[in-house]
Amino acid sequence: MGITVQQVIFVCLAAIVLGAALFVVTTRNLFRGALMLALAFLGVAGFYVLLDLGLFAVAQVMIYIGAISILIIFSVMLTCGMQAMIPRNAQAGGVAILAALLFVLLALVFGPVRLTLDLTGVPLLSTLFRTETPRVVGDVPWRYNTQAVAETYISDFGRALVDINQFLLPFLLIAFLVDVVLAGAILIARQRKPAEVLAEQQEIAAEEAAEAAALRTAEGAPAMPSTAAATVADH
């Protein structure tokens, strides 16, 4: 049995999606990670094409690449000081181990390898799975859909998006969510005026002076005079 063109394309797309996703979660450059995320979305669109789901492939490209990915890229580019931040994630090691264990578990349960587990020798597990040992895990007999797709499925899906009894409300909620995210990105990335920055610095200095005065009062030390506190706030 030879390898078909569809299988070769599937392997290439899988390698692209997995490689891009791995680059996204391991890179320290946010801009490059956003570009690789768009590439992963493009590979998923290729999967939809292989499944003969042209509508979902177009939706994947238009929504996830044309909207979500571009929004993330512009947010990274426009956010002040984002590239200068020190990338640090204290949970990276634990999350990587958890993801690896989850991958191994899913590969054993749904992978092509058939395993027979006998839990009678394990005291606790034999009590929990008393009626299910030995148990066969893996090599799931997947069933393929042989039902022909209707020729009007695209038009039916389009009408369902504007039908109040079907998908109109979820469609509007998704659109509202995208608008909120876009508004938040604009608010974060907007260029603040010098007067706003100066007022924020003075407010922070005043709060720090008030906290220092309260701490000295609690410790029994003489409080800072109001004039000195005002001088600290000005600086």
Secondary structure, DSSP 8 states (H G I E B T S, - for coil): ----HHHHHHHHHHHHHHHHHHHHHH-S-HHHHHHHHHHHHHHHHHHHHHTT-HHHHHHIIIIIIIIIIHHHHHHHHHSTTTTTS----TTHHHHHHHHHHHHHHHHHHHSS--EEE--TTSHHHHHHTTTS-SEEES--------S---TTHHHHHHHHHT-TTTTHHHHHHHHHHHHHHHHHHHHHHS---HHHHHHHHHHHHHHHHHHHHHHHHHTT-----HHHHHHHHH-
